[in-house]
Amino acid sequence: MRRTTTLAVTVAMAGGLLFAAAPAQAATSGTQAVAMSGGVITCHPEELRQEAAQTERAAQRARAAGRIEEARRLFARADALRAKAKQCEDADNNA
């Protein structure tokens, strides 16, 4: 039973890796591209910052409504979006 579970998890992880790799290779068009380990990833920092601002507003509304856990999750997502936008800009400046 344990071998079957291990095999199932291994197959699922390998399949997930294949599905995750396909979109990165397909995203070759756009205004700003960041090359990473052979693939090309399109990146739009202005859109990421706009999405971060919208997410932060939603987090503030959730906090005001008393949904603290949801607010924490949304604030973390907004921070991650800003960090990703900065990484895109830094990569573009260093390319």
C-alpha positions, 0 to 999 in steps of 0.5 A: 500500500505504501509503495502505491501511494508513493508511486501515485504521489510521484506520478502526480508531481511529475504530471504537475511539473509538465503542466506547469512548464507548458504555459511558461514556454507558451508566453513568448509575446508581450512588452517585457520578457524575463528569460529564466532557465531557457524559458521566457516569461512575460512580465507587466510590472504596471499591471502587477502593481495595479492588481496589488493596489486592488488586492490591498483595498480588498484586504482593508475592506476585509479587515474593516469587516472583521475578517482578519484571516482573509485580510492577512492573506490578501495583504500577503498577496499584495506584498507578493505582487509588489515583490514580483513587479520589482523583480520584473523591473530589476530583471529588465534593468539588468538585461 
